[in-house]
Amino acid sequence: MMFKGKDFGYKEIGIMIIIAYLFSFAVRLIWVFQFKDVSSFYWNDQLMINTNDGYFFASAVDYLLNGVHADNPRVQIAIDSYPAFVYTSYFLTKYTPMSLETTILYMPSIISSLVVIPIILTGKLLKLPWVGFFSALLGSIAWSYYNRTMTGYYDTDMFSVFLQFTILYLFLLTLYHKDSINILYLSIGLLIYPYYYPQGLSLIYAIFILWVAYQLIFQREEKNSYLFIAIAGIALWNVPILVKILIIGAIFIALNKIEDKLDNKKLLYLSIVSLFMFFIFGDVFQIIWFKIVDYTNKGVKEQGLHFYQVIQTVREAGSISWETVANRIIGGVIPLVISVIGYILLVIRHKQFLIALPLIGVGIFAHWAGLRFTVYAVPVA
């Protein structure tokens, strides 16, 4: 019978995902109903978006659709910096009945609500599907995540958290189930992620390093652990994507032919080479350190002339109180305390969730670096 027992099938999980997705999308329509009668909010018979950066990306989409803005040098910057984001918008506009104005208005709600999928699947991974379902209902509309992915907030935030939590889920999946297909799913996620949100790579690197450490400490006797480390490391190399695809494909083809001849020692050597190339090509620690410095070093305090970095002039990058951090992550101090206790208990039962620490760390980092960072801790909380 449906919805009985701890291990739901994909039919029941699919129903949960649809319900949670529709709930998340419906809540995001509140802004539309609130301002649909305000004539000054309209342009080309559609409500205007509510973030300035959105027009930067929309101009690039308009260029691809209609060839306009060709003389604007920032158009090519948008395409080169966030190609997958721009082209997703382009395809939605070109191959659906939506106009460009409608696409950029509703795309944040369409994409960001997909975060319910990895949250619910994480619940299934723990054999706690109902916990995953209710977590998805809450996480998809929590203050910070809703604020940065609401209808009209046409920015890269709609992909940043959704894709990061999806990749976290795939990392967890490879720790719970050592099937080769799971590392293929993970490598695909790692390959496409930089094309949507390259700034988030430092967070992905941090999760990857903990994921590697977990396997070396707790799963070092399992043959696939070293194989998984090697393939994920290759997917994160800072080289052309075609090169990475060819190497990963060659490894899978070779494994089918010589799998019986491989032992842990040979796979360990392969993982060491992959990790070495990852650290060499990725400038990993340098990238993570520069991200921390960029968001904490905001100017000088001495008397006389004051010089500010651009980041200091951005309101969302200013330091915030601990109460605001708690409110934006999960709605209040008490719920945040309960969430932290819950995470500690979860880690005691399921050590695999230690790899989620970077997401929580970024949420705490928001106290110094600004409210924009609280959004990353929402799904975990």
C-alpha positions, 0 to 999 in steps of 0.5 A, spaced: 500 500 500 502 506 498 505 511 503 506 505 508 513 503 511 520 507 511 522 505 504 517 508 499 518 507 492 519 512 486 512 512 485 510 515 492 516 519 492 514 522 485 507 524 488 511 527 494 516 531 489 510 534 485 506 536 491 512 540 494 514 543 488 507 545 487 506 548 494 513 552 493 511 555 486 504 557 489 507 560 495 512 564 490 505 567 486 504 571 492 508 577 490 504 576 483 497 577 486 500 583 491 502 587 485 498 585 479 493 591 479 499 596 480 500 599 473 507 602 474 509 595 475 508 593 468 512 593 462 510 590 455 504 587 458 507 583 463 510 585 471 517 587 471 522 583 475 524 586 481 532 585 481 537 590 477 542 584 476 536 581 472 536 586 466 544 584 465 542 577 464 536 578 460 539 583 455 544 577 453 538 573 452 535 578 448 541 578 444 541 571 443 533 571 441 533 578 437 540 580 436 539 586 439 544 590 444 550 587 440 554 594 441 553 592 449 560 589 451 557 587 458 552 582 454 558 577 452 560 578 459 554 575 461 554 569 456 561 567 457 560 568 465 554 564 466 553 560 459 548 555 462 544 560 465 543 565 459 542 559 455 537 556 459 533 562 459 534 562 451 531 555 450 525 557 455 523 563 451 524 560 444 521 553 445 515 555 450 509 560 449 513 564 454 515 571 452 522 574 454 518 578 459 514 572 462 520 567 462 525 572 466 519 573 471 517 566 472 523 562 471 526 564 478 520 560 481 520 554 476 527 553 477 528 554 485 522 550 486 526 544 484 530 544 490 525 540 493 527 534 489 534 533 492 531 534 499 526 529 498 531 524 495 535 525 501 530 523 506 529 517 502 536 516 502 535 516 510 529 511 510 525 517 512 521 520 506 516 524 510 522 527 514 524 529 507 517 531 504 516 536 510 523 539 510 522 540 502 516 544 504 519 548 509 526 549 506 523 551 499 520 557 502 524 559 508 526 566 509 532 567 505 531 562 500 524 565 498 527 572 498 532 570 493 528 566 489 521 569 489 518 570 482 521 576 479 528 575 482 531 573 476 538 572 478 543 566 478 541 564 486 535 560 483 540 555 480 546 556 486 542 553 492 538 548 488 544 545 484 549 545 490 544 541 494 543 536 488 550 535 488 551 534 496 545 529 495 549 526 489 555 526 494 551 522 499 548 517 494 555 515 493 557 514 500 551 510 501 551 506 495 557 504 491 554 503 484 558 505 479 552 509 476 552 513 482 558 516 480 556 517 473 550 522 476 555 525 480 560 527 475 555 530 470 553 534 476 560 537 477 561 538 470 555 542 468 555 546 475 561 551 473 556 553 467 551 555 472 554 558 478 562 559 477 562 562 484 560 556 488 566 552 486 569 554 492 563 551 496 563 544 492 571 544 493 570 544 500 565 538 500 569 534 495 575 535 500 571 532 506 567 527 501 574 524 499 577 524 507 570 520 509 572 515 504 579 515 506 577 514 513 571 510 513 571 506 506 578 505 504 577 498 504 571 498 498 574 498 491 569 503 488 571 508 493 578 510 490 575 509 483 569 514 485 575 519 488 578 519 481 572 520 477 570 526 481 577 529 482 577 529 474 570 532 473 573 538 478 579 539 474 580 546 471 581 544 464 576 544 458 570 540 459 571 535 453 577 533 455 574 531 462 568 527 458 573 523 454 577 521 460 571 519 464 568 516 458 575 512 457 576 510 464 569 507 464 570 503 458 577 501 460 573 498 467 568 494 463 574 490 460 579 490 466 575 490 472 577 483 474 585 485 474 584 492 478 585 492 486 585 497 491 592 499 490 592 500 483 585 504 484 589 508 489 594 510 485 589 512 480 585 517 485 592 520 487 594 522 480 587 525 480 587 528 486 594 531 484 591 534 478 585 537 481 589 541 486 594 543 481 589 545 476 584 548 480 588 552 485 583 550 490 586 553 497 587 559 493 580 560 490 577 558 497 582 563 501 580 569 496 573 568 497 573 569 504 578 575 503 573 578 498 567 578 503 571 580 509 576 585 507 571 591 506 575 597 507 579 601 512 577 604 519 583 609 520 581 616 520 582 621 514 580 618 507 577 612 507 577 607 501 572 602 500 572 595 496 566 595 491 563 589 495 562 594 501 557 598 497 553 592 496 547 592 502 547 584 502 554 583 503 554 587 509 555 584 516 548 582 520 546 580 527 546 573 529 538 574 530 538 576 523 542 570 521 537 565 524 531 569 522 533 568 514 536 561 515 530 558 518 525 563 521 528 564 528 533 563 533 529 557 537 528 553 530 535 554 528 538 552 535 533 546 534 536 545 527 543 545 530 541 540 535 538 536 529 544 536 525 549 534 531 544 528 532 544 526 525 551 526 524 552 521 530 547 516 527 549 518 519 557 520 519 556 521 512 553 528 513 559 531 516 560 533 508 555 538 509 559 542 514 561 547 508 554 549 507 553 550 514 559 554 515 557 559 509 551 560 513 555 562 519 559 566 515 553 570 513 554 574 520 560 577 517 559 577 510 552 579 509 545 576 508 546 573 501 550 567 504 544 565 509 541 562 503 546 556 503 544 553 509 537 553 508 536 546 505 541 543 511 537 546 516 
